[in-house]
Amino acid sequence: MGVLNRLFGSTQAPRTERIEPRFEASGNLENPTTPLSEINSLSEFLAQGQDHQDWAPRVTEQTAMACSAVYRCVTLAAGVIAGLPLKIWKREKDGQRVEQPNHRLAPLLNVIPYQGRSLTAFAWRELWGINVLLSGNHFSAIRYDGAGRVVGFECFQPWQVQVVRVPSIRGVNFYVCTHLDGTTETFTQDEMLHIPGPGFDGIKGLSRIQAFARGSIGLARTMEERTGRMHQNAALPSGVMQVPDKMSDPAFRRMQAQLRQNYAGVSNWGRTIIVDEGAKYTPFQLSPQDLQTIEARGYQVADISRFFGTPLHLLNQTEKTTSWGTGLSENTLAYLIFTLDADLKRTEAELNAKLFAGSACYAEFDREGLLSMDPLKAAQVTAQEISSGQITINEGRAKRSRPPVQGGDTVLVNSTNVPLEQQAVKRPEATPND
């Protein structure tokens, strides 16, 4: 790693000495389509690529999570990725596969990714989904021991990692990572778990927040702020007070003080206004603009859900969707197939390419783990698998974490599924002497 460290200015000692390919970086890493030398001001630099959405407020990954729809979409998908069982399998020569629960990488992927660190495997895998959905990429450095064996994974935030490509080595990524203490470390692509989201160049994924959903999320936050300001005092603009004659300054201040004391604020919400001296209070009806704001806020939830592929009923919005159990079940199944499965396969591809290349073993999420939250459905599926001869009774019991039983390793089939010719053959009747 010595050449890489000298090239990218690493201030941390290399892990092991080894021979690296010799290459030189070509100039600087600025975008040739927008050279920094041609940018006249910082504001012009920050505005690059955002000229079509100048009206939208600045949205970051952190501020986007303050939007309830974004928070639900991200935590829902990330929670499923973190909670699904991640199993290691070995492909045998006869084509069968055997689970490898004692594989040396299993504890790193399912218990704790780096011994001695506070990050658990669940929290680490949850970051896979959060980083990809918000920033477009997840980075975890693969740590080795002196014998070249994987001993752990060190997670980096997307802003800590710069992906670099050198023209003399085509199609190969290098990762310059900045630690929190300011030191840098360079990794080859074989030393980095890089899970990219959708992108255009095949090098990095694009931030779903910055590149795609910035306008929708910004509009949702703008309407939320407007609604909050409108209801901040909980009294006005709810109506108008009319008096027959001109009010003196003391009378005006007295009425204003009474309104603030007795009717303003959340604790006085809904109290009936009592007036005297011929005054008349006329309440305002909900204006068309307010009605449009309420409707638009609901539309923004639907718009944001499209960016993440999340059904509305999973965001607790069922006004315009089916509320029947079968319909909800089908919508949830579609979410698992067309949205989550792509995220799971993207992660599996990276794990298998970096950790199990050239091996008969591979990692795979157990999709059936989703059934564990529905005991009735899980029992029905297991019963059908046993009756059709796909699994034995003990294999079905193992799925439910129950001990094996005697005779439970025999494969059973439903006796009614027999050929018609066999069903038509009558057994000879037994004689009394038999």
N, C-alpha and C positions, 0 to 999 in steps of 0.2 A: 504493500500500500504506500511505499515511500514516494514513488513518482506522483501518485494522486495527491498525497498530502502536500508536496512541494508545489504542485500545479495549482491547487485550490487554496493554499495557505492554511492548512490544518495546524492547529496549535496543540493537538492532543497526540500522544505517542501512539504509533501503530500497534494493532493487536499482535500480528506476527509478521516476520520478514518474509517476503516472497517476491517473485519476479513479476513485474507489471508490464503491460504493453507500453511502448514509448510513443507518446503523442504530445502535441502542443495545442493549446487552446488558441483559437483564431480571434485575436483582438479581445473584445469585451463581450458581455452577455446581453447587451441591450437589444431591444426588438428592432430589426432593420427597417420595418415598416413605419416605426415611430421613433426615430433616433432622439435620444435625450438632448443632443446638442441643438435640435430644432424646436424644442419646447421653450416658450418664452417665460412661463410662470408655473408655479406649483399648481395653481388652480386649473391651468390648461392641461397639465399632466394628469391630475385626478379626474378630469372630465372626459378623458379618452374613452370612447366606446359608449358614452352615456348621453349623447346629444339628443337621442330620441325620447329620453325620460327625464329631462331636466326638472320637470315638475315634482318628481318623486323625492321624498326625503332620503337621506343617507341611511342605508340599511346594511347592517353587518350580520354575521352569523349569530352574535349574541343578542342584538336587538330584534332579529327576526324571531328568536325563540320566545320573545315576549308576546308575540301574536299567538293566540290560543290554537288556531288551526295549524300553524307551522309546528308548534310544540307537540301537538297530538300526532301529526303525521310522522314526525321524526322519531319521537319516543316509542311510538307503536311499532314501526319497522325495526328500530334498533333493539327494542326489547325482545322481539321474536328471534332476531339473529343471535342475540346473546343467550336466550333461554333454550333454544333447540339443542338437543344432544349432538355433539360433534364426534363422530366415531371414526376410528381408523380400521380399514379393512385390508386384507391381503388376497390378491387374486392367485388362486392355485392353478397348476398346470392343466387340470381338467376343466377349467373355466368356472369352477365354483369359487365363492369368496368366503373368507372366514374372518370374523371380527378379531381384532387384536387389542383387547383391553389393557394388556400389559406392555404395549409399545412404549418406548422411552419418551416419545413426544406426547403421549396421551395426558400425563399430568400437566404439561406446559400449556396444552390447549384447553384443558377442562378444569384445572384447579388454580394454578398460579403461573403466569407466564415467565416470571423471573424470580427465582428464589432469593429471599432477602428483601424484596421490594413489596410495597404495600398494595399494589394493584392486583386485584383478583382477576381470574379468567373471565368471569361474567362482566365486570366493569371494562376489561380490555376489549372483549368482543362487542360490547355495547358501543365502544368508541369506533369500532369498524363502521357500524351503521351511521352513527352521528357524523363522523368526519366525512364520509362519502356523500351523505345526503345534503349536508350543509356546505362543505368546502370542496367537494368533488374528489378528494383523495384521502387515503389513510396510509400512514407510514409507520412501520415498526422494524427497527434494526434487528437482524438475527445475530445473536452473540454465540461465539464458539469457544470451546476450550482448546488446550494445546494440541489435542489429538484431532481437531477438526469436527468434533461433535457439537450439535446444537445444545446449548445450556440455558437459553432464555431469549426473550424478546423484549426490546426496549422501545417503548412507544414515544413517538414524536408528534407534536402538533403540526398541522399542515403549514403554518407560517414559519416553522423552524426549519423547513426542508426546501432546498432549491434543487430542482431536477435539471441536470446539465447533459447536453449531448455534444460530442466533439466530432467535427466533420471527418476526421481521419479514421474514426471507428464508427461505422454506420450502424444505426439501429440499436445502440447500446446506451443505456442510461447510467449516469453517475449521480450520486446523491450527496450534496453538501449540507450537513446538518449542523445547526447552531445550538449548542447546549445553553441552559439557562444562565450559566456562569460566563457566557460569552465565547467559550472555546468552540472550535469547529472540528468536525470529523467527516471524512469522506468515505462513502461506501460504494461498492460496485452493485450492479443490479442483482447479483446472486446473494448479496448480503443484506438485502432490504425487502421486506414484505411491503409491496406497494399495491394497494387495492384502488384502482382508479374508477371513477364514475364515467358517465357518458362524456365524450369530448370530441374534438375535431381532428387532432393531430396524432393520436395514438401514443402520446408521451405523458400527458397529464389529463385528468378529468377536469371538467369545468364546474365552478361553483354554481349549484342550482339557485342559490340566493342571489349572487351578483350577476351571473350571466343570463338568467332566464326569468326568475320570479321577482326581480327587484321591484318592478312597477306594481304588481298585484299586492305584494306584501306592504310596500310603501303606502299604497292607497288604503289598505285595511288599517294600518296604523294611523293614518291621517284622519279617517272617519272615526276611529275609536277616540282619538284625542279631541275631535270636534264634539262628539257626543258627551264626553266627560266634562268638557268645559261648559256645555250647555246645561248640564245637570249639577254643576258644582255647588251652587247655592240652594238648589232644590226648591226655589220659589218662583223665579222669573226666568224667562218670559212666559208666564202662565196666564196673564191677564192684564187688564188695564183698570185703573181706579179713576172714576169721573166724578167731579163735584160741580154743583150748579153755578157757583160763583168762584171768583179768583181767591185762592188761598193765600193767607199771610205767611210770611217766612216762619214764624213760630209754629203755626198750625201745620205747615208742611213738614217741618222737622219732627214735630210730635207724631204725626201719622207715619212718617218714614221710620222712626224709632220703634213704634209699635209693631209695624210690619216685620221689621228685622228681628225683634225680640220674640214675637209670638208665632210667626209663620215661616221664617226662614230657617234653613238647616234641615238635616235629615230627621232629627228627633221631632220636628213639627210637621213632617210631611202629612198632607191630607187633612189638616185642621180646617174648619170652616171659618172664613174671614167674616168678621163682624165690623160693620162700619156705622158711622153716625153723621149728623149734620148734612143729610141729603146726599151723601156720597153713594156712588153706585159702582159695584165691581163687576166687570164683564170678563169671564174667562176666555182665553184663546182656545180655539180648536187646533188639533194637530195639523200643521201646515202641510201642503203638498211636498215642500222641500224636506220636511222631517220624515214624511212617509217614504220619500225616495231614499233618504239616508238609511232608514231601517231596512228597506228592501235591498239596497246596494251592499250593506254589510253582510247580508245573507248570501248575496251573489259572490262576494269576495271569498267567503269560505269555500264555496263550490269551485271558484277559480283556482285557489291555492291547492285544493285537494287534487285538481287535475295535474298540477306540476309534480305531485308526489304519487299519483296513481292510487289514492286512498278513497274508498267508497264513503259517501256522506254519512251513512248510518254508523260508521266507525268513528265519526267525529261528533256523534250525538246530534245530528241534524237529519231528521226524518220527515220534514214537512212535504218534500216533493219526491220521496222515495217510498218503496213498499215497506210496510211495517209488519207484514205477515212472516211467520217463522221460516217457511220454505224460501220465500224470496230473500230474506236476510241471509239465510244459509248459503244460497247460490251466489249472492253478491260477495260474501266473505270468501267463498271458494275461488271466485274469479280473482279476488285480490291476492290470494295466496299463489295462484297459478301465474297470473300475468304481471304481477308486480314483485312480490317477495321472492319468487323462485329465481328471477333474474339476478337479484342481489345475492342470493345464496350461491348460485352457480358462479357468479363473478368472484366471490370469495374462495370457493372451492378450487377454482382454476389457479388462483395465485398461490394458495397453500400447496397444491400438488406440484406446481411448477418449481417452487423454491425449496420445498422440504422433502419431496418424495420423487424427484426426478431420477429416472433410471432404476427405480425400485418397483417391486410388485405391490407395494402398499400404496394406499391413497386415503385421503380424508373425505368424508361426506357427511352432510347434515342429515339427521334422521327426521324426515318430514313427518313420520308417524308420531313424533313427539307432540305435535299439535293436538292429537286426539286425547292426550292424557288429561286435558282440561274438560273433556266431555266423556265422563265414565260410561254413559249409556252407549254412545257411538263407538267407543273403544271396545266395549264388550261385544257389540254386534259384529264388528269387523273381525275380532279374534275368533268368535264362534264360527263365522263363515269360513275363515281360513282353516280352522281345525276340521270342520265337516267336509271341506273340499279337498282335504289331504295336502294342503300347502305347508302346514306346520303341524307338529305334534302337540299333545296336551301340555307337556312340560315346557315346550318352547313358548306356548301361549301363556303359561303361568309365569315364565321368566319375564315376559313383557310387563306383567303386573307386579313384578318384584316379589313373587311368591315361590316357596320351595317346591321342588319336584315331587311327584307322587309315583308310587310303584306302578309299573305298566304304562306310564305316561309317555314313553319314548316310541310307542307304536304309532305308525301313520294310519289314520282312520279315514274312511270315506262314507258318504251317505249311501246306504244300501238301496235306496230307491232308484238311484241312477244306474240302472243295468240295461243291457240291450233288450230290445223287444222280444227277440227269439228266445233268450234265456228266460224271460218272464213267462213266456207261453208254455214252456216245458213243465209238465206236471210231475211232481214226485210220486213214485209208486206208493200206494197205500200200505201201511204196515199190517201184517196179519197177526192174529192173537198169539201164534206160536213164536213170533219174532221176539 
